[in-house]
């Protein structure tokens, strides 16, 4: 391809990207205009005018409540009162159980309507199925119809359905006559669940076998989640799911086996979306109500052992036999079924009798393995819930560290991933933002990380008591969280019972606050400033080690007398965007914009007010500023400049990094390390920054970025970089070189292993 054609192709590519970016801008502008019009209409209404005084009163009361609660939570009595209130509220809020009789009545009505109609059920029947779904019917036609409909509605993989009817005497034969696409095996007697499953497995064509109870309903996404997990590791022999009862409570989140051969479903009766039930882990076994396993492996083990006929303990035995051969059994929380329970076995009393008989057989067969199991009891549940023997680490931070949040959260996300890779079972305890979407949580974090949503600072003391001596290491991140933890635990960090407690400072905030006050004309005295810094550094008193993000901040802790101080920066892979200098336009700003008075909000307001007019004067229409970050800080509503486009929060920065020519970092006060500049360097976008940020990075002016402090200097630097392609290319390469030195992922991973060296923790458990 000639140079001209390559240039033309590049220009077309740039126009497409630019159009996409402008489309996003117009979308945000349209939403804003609609919101403003709605507000204007509301404010013009008579009701709005008449309700002014009550609205103002309610607003003041809410503000007082919020500020009062925040102050209260910083005191020990306040935390005690809050915990009591939470417990009382949870008890009052508990609903009544859904009646099984009511559910069965509704189910039978649906069956009657179906049989009275001309409708037929077409079940999925792929010519090359990945999964063979096995259903065993024995009476319960109404529940079976609900189960079949759930497969039709929510099966999202190529499957076949194999039904074994054990001589049902109710309306099951009539139901079977109305099915299309299913493989149906009709037994002339009740051969029980175990033999029926083995029958079906002989005819199955799928690569995997899914056992599904006919009194269960498959929920959306469950089959794909289980299949993805099963195929994610070569040593995985079976996958089970989260089983939810009709009343919305949990039946089990994986199951465990006790030393006496009895079994227990983990979490029975609890909230099925509590954090301890939402992470993936290896378990003793999973219920045959939903169990996915490779067909070849099932056949190689001879299927279910008929010694457990007609049912119960067959799946427990199968899963332990898998483990005896080195295969893991995994609990996958995003594979979910709703379960009637005991309908498929003829009732609870019959089920209990079967369980008692087969338990003795099971205990004798697996006596050697059971000898290492704990005795049954609630005090052993935490230890027994997982087959993992990795070291356990608790990390306390504000919230789930989604990439788009900025503010050090991307570093936390990478840290958690590296801790998992280094051999830790990680539990994340969010103190402040305690609610999140579970799917979003595990798009950010590894599926094996336990995330304790819904508890927060008010429940921290109870959580520490519940998990005393459970964690090998504890990491507390950020100064305000360390202060809250100390208050909640009465300054007694030994209550964790961990071999090592680390303070990940993330940033030393006091110097930043002093700089902010100075900008506002309220500079504290030298004595007060030193006192602010000493008080913050004292938060690390009593911990085993301190983690800082830069050598400069690490030195502050060393001078304060802390002996074990490590530096852990950030990890980023360079991924420079392709468009060349002349295929780009505009300036890019990235940062969290949630709070007035924050460094990002201050710097954006300063740039728009003091610098942008100079750029518009020199560049005209090209002087566009694109802002990434949700602009929720109230002061940002004052920005009405036509040259500013808010893009909102973005999960990926590839598009704006590809379109814009210059990245700006006009930060006037800050702490820690400016990871936004690392991100810009990784994307191949040259930067204009303040002297403060250049000093924090240790990057030289004119080699890796341009540096300017006042408005005239900053505008001049922006124009130089914007108009000089040679300087642009030089800084781009210089920043990439610095990034490789400062943020190499391999170096970050090695440092994580050094800092959290297992020699400072308990040895791996062998029980």
TIVEX-634197 format. One record per residue (C-alpha): residue in one letter; x, y, z. Coordinates in pm, whole numbers, padded with zeros to 5 digits, always signed. Layout:
<rs>
aXYZ ...
</rs>
This chain:
<rs>
x+00000+00000+00000 x+00137+00344-00098 x+00206+00615+00157 x-00088+00823+00028 x-00327+00530+00061 x-00204+00453+00410 x-00255+00817+00504 x-00605+00818+00354 x-00693+00500+00541 x-00562+00654+00860 x-00769+00966+00806 x-01082+00761+00747 x-01009+00559+01063 x-00961+00881+01256 x-01288+01026+01127 x-01474+00713+01234 x-01324+00728+01584 x-01388+01099+01606 x-01749+01055+01497 x-01795+00787+01764 x-01654+01017+02028 x-01874+01306+01919 x-02172+01074+01916 x-02104+00994+02279 x-02073+01363+02353 x-02403+01440+02186 x-02563+01157+02383 x-02452+01309+02712 x-02554+01657+02598 x-02898+01532+02496 x-02947+01361+02833 x-02842+01677+03011 x-03079+01889+02801 x-03367+01654+02872 x-03292+01660+03244 x-03271+02041+03243 x-03602+02069+03058 x-03771+01830+03299 x-03637+02028+03592 x-03746+02358+03436 x-04099+02224+03381 x-04113+02100+03738 x-03984+02427+03881 x-04243+02620+03681 x-04528+02419+03831 x-04745+02550+04112 x-04685+02237+04322 x-04309+02299+04314 x-04351+02657+04434 x-04592+02559+04713 x-04364+02277+04834 x-04053+02495+04861 x-04043+02525+05240 x-04113+02153+05309 x-03852+02049+05051 x-03589+02274+05204 x-03667+02139+05550 x-03643+01776+05437 x-03316+01851+05256 x-03166+02009+05569 x-03279+01715+05784 x-03126+01467+05540 x-02800+01659+05536 x-02793+01671+05916 x-02863+01297+05928 x-02584+01221+05682 x-02327+01438+05858 x-02439+01323+06201 x-02416+00958+06104 x-02069+01012+05959 x-01951+01172+06285 x-02124+00904+06491 x-01953+00624+06298 x-01613+00762+06397 x-01684+00694+06766 x-01696+00362+06947 x-02041+00426+07108 x-02173+00531+06770 x-02056+00208+06607 x-02218+00002+06884 x-02549+00188+06842 x-02535+00150+06464 x-02475-00226+06487 x-02770-00267+06724 x-02991-00069+06487 x-02882-00281+06188 x-02961-00604+06371 x-03304-00479+06478 x-03384-00361+06126 x-03280-00694+05972 x-03505-00886+06212 x-03803-00661+06155 x-03751-00685+05778 x-03758-01066+05756 x-04052-01185+05551 x-04263-01499+05590 x-04191-01815+05397 x-04371-01886+05071 x-04607-02178+05113 x-04510-02491+04922 x-04876-02579+04908 x-04955-02250+04734 x-04673-02299+04487 x-04782-02655+04411 x-05142-02540+04361 x-05033-02277+04110 x-04808-02529+03936 x-05093-02778+03902 x-05313-02506+03756 x-05046-02436+03493 x-05029-02808+03411 x-05406-02836+03379 x-05416-02537+03145 x-05137-02685+02933 x-05298-03029+02901 x-05634-02870+02819 x-05478-02676+02531 x-05336-02787+02197 x-04991-02660+02290 x-04681-02876+02253 x-04345-02815+02414 x-04046-02805+02181 x-03730-02879+02378 x-03385-02782+02248 x-03225-03063+02051 x-02892-02972+01895 x-02741-03221+01650 x-02402-03175+01820 x-02484-03096+02180 x-02226-02963+02423 x-02442-03070+02716 x-02684-03357+02772 x-02941-03248+03031 x-03068-03546+03229 x-03406-03532+03402 x-03551-03818+03607 x-03932-03813+03644 x-04130-03993+03909 x-04472-03835+03945 x-04467-03455+04005 x-04593-03375+03652 x-04677-03014+03740 x-04329-02939+03873 x-04178-03122+03576 x-04364-02889+03337 x-04221-02584+03517 x-03874-02736+03492 x-03908-02804+03119 x-04032-02452+03051 x-03734-02309+03238 x-03500-02510+03013 x-03673-02378+02702 x-03662-02020+02831 x-03311-02011+02977 x-03100-02273+02802 x-02824-02074+02630 x-02600-02356+02505 x-02637-02632+02243 x-02800-02915+02439 x-03009-03226+02420 x-03265-03322+02685 x-03288-03682+02806 x-03586-03772+03025 x-03612-04098+03215 x-03962-04166+03348 x-03969-04416+03633 x-04326-04540+03569 x-04500-04226+03689 x-04867-04288+03770 x-04987-03926+03763 x-05022-03703+03454 x-04654-03739+03362 x-04726-03979+03067 x-04968-03724+02921 x-04706-03451+02961 x-04442-03665+02790 x-04677-03723+02496 x-04681-03345+02436 x-04304-03303+02413 x-04099-03258+02098 x-03722-03285+02072 x-03654-03480+02392 x-03503-03828+02421 x-03754-04014+02641 x-03682-04340+02823 x-03992-04499+02979 x-03926-04756+03250 x-04197-05005+03343 x-04107-04972+03713 x-03949-04720+03946 x-03578-04795+03913 x-03477-04499+04131 x-03269-04190+04058 x-02926-04357+04051 x-03008-04622+03792 x-03214-04378+03585 x-02920-04135+03558 x-02690-04419+03454 x-02944-04521+03190 x-02950-04170+03048 x-02569-04139+03052 x-02542-04443+02823 x-02750-04264+02557 x-02605-03914+02603 x-02427-03752+02308 x-02306-03433+02473 x-01951-03363+02584 x-02084-03293+02932 x-02365-03426+03146 x-02594-03196+03346 x-02801-03354+03620 x-03106-03139+03693 x-03386-03222+03933 x-03735-03211+03788 x-03853-03007+04088 x-03601-02733+04002 x-03613-02439+03764 x-03311-02331+03563 x-03247-01955+03595 x-03104-01727+03322 x-02732-01763+03247 x-02686-02060+03477 x-02588-02321+03222 x-02335-02090+03052 x-02184-01995+03388 x-02142-02360+03491 x-02005-02462+03152 x-01756-02175+03144 x-01629-02273+03489 x-01605-02641+03402 x-01395-02563+03095 x-01176-02304+03270 x-00940-02558+03426 x-00805-02891+03308 x-00833-03032+03660 x-01203-02955+03715 x-01419-03267+03736 x-01758-03125+03828 x-01938-02794+03882 x-02241-02724+04097 x-02447-02414+04156 x-02631-02197+04402 x-02962-02355+04503 x-03236-02119+04618 x-03556-02230+04790 x-03905-02114+04697 x-03912-01857+04977 x-03598-01688+04847 x-03366-01827+05112 x-03058-02030+05033 x-03070-02409+05030 x-02698-02448+04972 x-02391-02281+04823 x-02180-02590+04777 x-02180-02876+05026 x-01938-03021+05275 x-01876-03358+05435 x-01810-03401+05807 x-01587-03657+05975 x-01885-03880+06067 x-02005-03898+05706 x-02290-03655+05752 x-02321-03373+05502 x-02430-03010+05514 x-02526-02753+05256 x-02328-02436+05321 x-02543-02133+05403 x-02880-02299+05441 x-03151-02048+05534 x-02929-01746+05465 x-02953-01462+05213 x-02845-01622+04883 x-02673-01301+04770 x-02461-01249+05081 x-02093-01217+05001 x-01986-01549+05150 x-02204-01733+04896 x-02115-01534+04584 x-01756-01640+04516 x-01624-01946+04334 x-01440-02209+04537 x-01349-02580+04549 x-01584-02782+04769 x-01637-03138+04891 x-01935-03188+04662 x-02233-03020+04501 x-02591-03140+04502 x-02715-03359+04219 x-03007-03119+04186 x-02768-02928+03956 x-02438-03096+03876 x-02237-03058+03554 x-01959-03306+03479 x-01774-03429+03168 x-01956-03729+03025 x-01631-03920+02961 x-01529-03878+03323 x-01870-03991+03447 x-01848-04304+03234 x-01486-04370+03333 x-01589-04380+03699 x-01875-04616+03618 x-02141-04352+03670 x-02325-04338+04001 x-02261-04638+04224 x-02578-04847+04246 x-02498-04930+04608 x-02666-04594+04678 x-02986-04684+04490 x-03249-04558+04477 x-03100-04218+04579 x-02898-04001+04821 x-02523-03985+04875 x-02465-04089+04514 x-02341-03741+04415 x-02136-03708+04737 x-01969-04040+04659 x-01914-03945+04294 x-01752-03611+04384 x-01519-03769+04640 x-01420-04035+04387 x-01338-03755+04144 x-01117-03592+04405 x-00945-03921+04480 x-00827-03913+04118 x-00709-03551+04134 x-01013-03371+03994 x-01157-03064+04168 x-01526-03002+04237 x-01615-02633+04202 x-01904-02429+04336 x-02010-02165+04081 x-02243-01900+04234 x-02371-01765+03900 x-02520-02104+03813 x-02853-02081+03996 x-03163-02296+04025 x-03483-02247+04220 x-03568-02568+04403 x-03891-02706+04549 x-03685-02957+04754 x-03782-03314+04841 x-04056-03330+04576 x-03844-03555+04355 x-03785-03805+04639 x-04144-03848+04750 x-04134-03616+05051 x-03901-03518+05333 x-03967-03817+05561 x-03879-04064+05286 x-03570-03864+05197 x-03441-03867+05555 x-03475-04245+05575 x-03283-04291+05252 x-03011-04054+05371 x-02960-04237+05700 x-02921-04573+05529 x-02678-04454+05264 x-02475-04244+05504 x-02340-04557+05672 x-02231-04701+05338 x-02070-04371+05239 x-01880-04336+05569 x-01737-04686+05545 x-01627-04644+05183 x-01451-04307+05241 x-01326-04365+05595 x-00968-04264+05514 x-01066-03931+05357 x-01323-03856+05630 x-01060-03904+05900 x-00914-03565+05804 x-01247-03385+05809 x-01373-03168+06100 x-01650-03277+06330 x-01995-03135+06249 x-02079-02802+06406 x-02128-02434+06319 x-01782-02347+06452 x-01627-02560+06176 x-01824-02422+05880 x-01572-02157+05778 x-01284-02403+05772 x-01487-02672+05597 x-01665-02461+05333 x-01370-02476+05091 x-01123-02742+04984 x-00861-02473+04920 x-00550-02493+05134 x-00410-02157+05027 x-00319-01879+05268 x-00604-01643+05350 x-00578-01265+05321 x-00831-00999+05419 x-00813-00666+05235 x-01012-00370+05373 x-01082-00078+05139 x-01356+00169+05050 x-01529-00033+04781 x-01495-00274+04493 x-01206-00129+04288 x-01363-00078+03947 x-01116+00053+03689 x-01330+00351+03587 x-01329+00494+03940 x-00964+00603+03925 x-00838+00739+04261 x-00604+00444+04323 x-00870+00179+04262 x-00702+00044+03945 x-00391-00023+04154 x-00603-00204+04415 x-00764-00417+04143 x-00423-00523+04011 x-00299-00587+04366 x-00590-00823+04434 x-00526-01010+04110 x-00157-01047+04197 x-00239-01167+04548 x-00461-01437+04398 x-00184-01532+04155 x+00064-01540+04444 x-00138-01809+04620 x-00378-01627+04851 x-00750-01675+04902 x-00855-01309+04918 x-01153-01160+05101 x-01235-00796+05019 x-01427-00604+05285 x-01568-00271+05150 x-01614-00025+05434 x-01805+00257+05266 x-01968+00169+04933 x-02125-00155+05051 x-02370-00216+04765 x-02279-00314+04411 x-02395-00529+04122 x-02255-00880+04155 x-02195-00919+03783 x-02001-00590+03781 x-01804-00704+04088 x-01677-01013+03911 x-01605-00833+03588 x-01355-00637+03798 x-01226-00908+04033 x-01130-01275+03998 x-01424-01506+04060 x-01239-01667+04354 x-01234-01345+04561 x-01487-01327+04844 x-01643-00979+04861 x-01833-00889+05177 x-02092-00650+05035 x-02377-00524+05250 x-02190-00501+05582 x-01966-00195+05595 x-01809-00019+05890 x-02106-00085+06117 x-02057-00461+06097 x-01677-00469+06091 x-01631-00553+06460 x-01879-00840+06434 x-01709-00966+06118 x-01367-00961+06286 x-01511-01157+06577 x-01672-01409+06342 x-01345-01453+06150 x-01100-01427+06441 x-00785-01631+06367 x-00922-01717+06022 x-00697-01490+05813 x-00323-01533+05782 x-00271-01173+05668 x-00472-00850+05681 x-00424-00544+05462 x-00591-00211+05549 x-00585+00039+05265 x-00600+00424+05284 x-00567+00651+05588 x-00937+00713+05651 x-01006+00338+05649 x-00727+00272+05896 x-00878+00536+06125 x-01222+00372+06097 x-01081+00024+06163 x-00896+00144+06471 x-01214+00302+06606 x-01424-00006+06534 x-01174-00238+06705 x-01089-00012+06995 x-00731+00035+06864 x-00674-00340+06907 x-00553-00472+06572 x-00461-00802+06735 x-00833-00890+06726 x-00783-01004+06369 x-00569-01290+06497 x-00354-01261+06184 x+00016-01334+06166 x+00074-01012+05973 x-00120-00682+05951 x-00015-00444+05672 x-00109-00080+05620 x-00129+00007+05251 x-00122+00386+05281 x-00198+00433+04907 x-00119+00802+04963 x-00016+01034+05247 x-00302+01282+05251 x-00188+01549+05498 x+00058+01727+05262 x-00216+01738+04999 x-00457+01897+05245 x-00196+02153+05346 x-00147+02242+04977 x-00522+02272+04927 x-00562+02505+05224 x-00269+02712+05100 x-00438+02759+04761 x-00749+02878+04944 x-00544+03130+05142 x-00577+02935+05468 x-00229+02785+05499 x-00187+02620+05841 x+00105+02717+06061 x+00420+02508+06041 x+00343+02350+06378 x-00010+02261+06277 x+00107+02124+05942 x+00368+01904+06107 x+00107+01786+06356 x-00129+01690+06071 x+00145+01484+05907 x+00252+01316+06233 x-00109+01223+06317 x-00154+01059+05978 x+00175+00870+05995 x+00079+00749+06344 x-00207+00552+06188 x+00059+00295+06102 x+00160+00243+06465 x+00138-00120+06566 x+00120-00271+06217 x+00376-00522+06096 x+00462-00336+05777 x+00375-00025+05576 x+00326-00007+05201 x+00376+00327+05025 x+00333+00413+04658 x+00654+00614+04618 x+01003+00640+04762 x+00926+00992+04882 x+00625+00882+05088 x+00805+00569+05208 x+01076+00795+05352 x+00814+00982+05557 x+00717+00657+05729 x+01080+00558+05786 x+01152+00893+05949 x+00851+00835+06173 x+01017+00519+06306 x+00857+00244+06097 x+01113-00022+06015 x+00944-00238+05751 x+00834+00000+05475 x+00788-00119+05117 x+00717+00068+04795 x+00450-00071+04564 x+00359+00148+04269 x+00136+00041+03985 x+00135-00215+03702 x+00052-00122+03344 x+00128-00279+03010 x+00211-00022+02739 x-00056-00025+02467 x+00001+00292+02264 x-00286+00386+02036 x-00211+00391+01665 x-00328+00723+01511 x-00043+00958+01431 x-00001+01318+01542 x-00187+01473+01248 x-00478+01231+01285 x-00569+01362+01630 x-00742+01668+01770 x-00828+01808+02111 x-00718+01769+02472 x-00807+01494+02718 x-00868+01512+03095 x-00930+01197+03301 x-01017+01185+03670 x-01273+01110+03938 x-01505+01413+03964 x-01729+01314+04251 x-01648+01566+04524 x-01602+01940+04542 x-01263+02031+04680 x-01101+01719+04538 x-00777+01759+04338 x-00943+01658+04011 x-01238+01895+04043 x-01012+02183+04147 x-00773+02122+03857 x-01050+02096+03597 x-01215+02418+03713 x-00878+02595+03712 x-00793+02471+03363 x-01129+02567+03214 x-01121+02911+03377 x-00754+03007+03335 x-00602+02798+03056 x-00869+02695+02808 x-00953+03052+02694 x-00588+03096+02588 x-00603+02772+02389 x-00928+02870+02219 x-00774+03203+02121 x-00475+03028+01962 x-00639+02716+01816 x-00999+02813+01751 x-01233+02517+01698 x-00954+02263+01756 x-00932+02361+02122 x-01175+02092+02242 x-01145+01951+02592 x-01283+01599+02643 x-01343+01506+03006 x-01365+01143+03123 x-01516+01098+03469 x-01870+01120+03602 x-01913+01493+03681 x-02125+01468+03997 x-01944+01740+04196 x-02193+02031+04226 x-01935+02298+04137 x-01891+02147+03789 x-02239+02262+03693 x-02082+02606+03652 x-01889+02484+03346 x-02091+02604+03046 x-01801+02632+02805 x-01885+02518+02451 x-01536+02375+02412 x-01582+02125+02699 x-01743+01785+02638 x-01814+01556+02934 x-01795+01190+02831 x-01894+01048+03169 x-01734+00740+03321 x-01576+00500+03069 x-01461+00145+03133 x-01204+00174+02854 x-00999+00477+02746 x-00896+00345+02404 x-01134+00568+02209 x-01051+00906+02366 x-00681+00809+02378 x-00697+00741+02003 x-00874+01067+01916 x-00707+01329+02135 x-00361+01475+02081 x-00260+01600+02429 x-00333+01475+02780 x-00357+01742+03050 x-00289+01692+03422 x-00326+02041+03576 x-00333+01910+03934 x-00244+02174+04195 x-00249+01955+04508 x-00227+01575+04529 x-00088+01279+04719 x+00055+00947+04615 x+00133+00878+04250 x-00055+01026+03951 x-00166+00699+03791 x-00363+00896+03532 x-00030+01000+03377 x+00082+00637+03377 x-00242+00552+03193 x-00183+00832+02940 x+00173+00712+02881 x+00049+00354+02833 x-00194+00480+02571 x+00080+00672+02392 x-00066+01015+02466 x+00190+01285+02563 x+00121+01485+02879 x+00137+01841+03008 x+00148+01832+03390 x+00217+02053+03690 x+00553+02050+03871 x+00389+01867+04163 x+00298+01566+03950 x+00631+01564+03769 x+00806+01556+04107 x+00585+01271+04232 x+00670+01071+03920 x+01036+01169+03903 x+00996+01238+03529 x+01204+01509+03361 x+01057+01810+03187 x+01108+01790+02812 x+01196+01419+02814 x+00882+01232+02923 x+00634+01519+02961 x+00608+01897+02965 x+00589+02076+03299 x+00429+02411+03380 x+00282+02566+03694 x+00099+02892+03621 x-00178+02949+03368 x+00038+03121+03107 x+00306+02855+03129 x+00056+02569+03118 x-00120+02714+02813 x+00215+02768+02642 x+00322+02410+02709 x-00009+02279+02576 x+00033+02481+02255 x+00394+02368+02205 x+00302+02004+02241 x-00013+02041+02034 x+00166+02206+01742 x+00507+02032+01733 x+00495+01675+01592 x+00863+01609+01667 x+00823+01711+02032 x+00504+01505+02050 x+00681+01192+01922 x+00979+01249+02152 x+00764+01280+02465 x+00550+00984+02364 x+00858+00760+02343 x+01010+00908+02657 x+00695+00844+02860 x+00669+00487+02733 x+01029+00427+02845 x+00956+00568+03192 x+00639+00358+03214 x+00831+00039+03138 x+01073+00127+03416 x+00815+00231+03678 x+00514+00010+03605 x+00643-00318+03467 x+00381-00584+03556 x+00649-00848+03623 x+00825-00617+03869 x+00494-00536+04039 x+00412-00907+04074 x+00756-00980+04220 x+00720-00696+04469 x+00379-00826+04578 x+00533-01164+04650 x+00816-00997+04841 x+00585-00782+05053 x+00338-01059+05135 x+00598-01329+05177 x+00437-01642+05324 x+00722-01671+05575 x+00545-01402+05775 x+00217-01595+05775 x+00094-01928+05902 x+00211-02231+05703 x-00033-02373+05445 x-00298-02593+05604 x-00277-02964+05540 x-00602-03065+05709 
</rs>
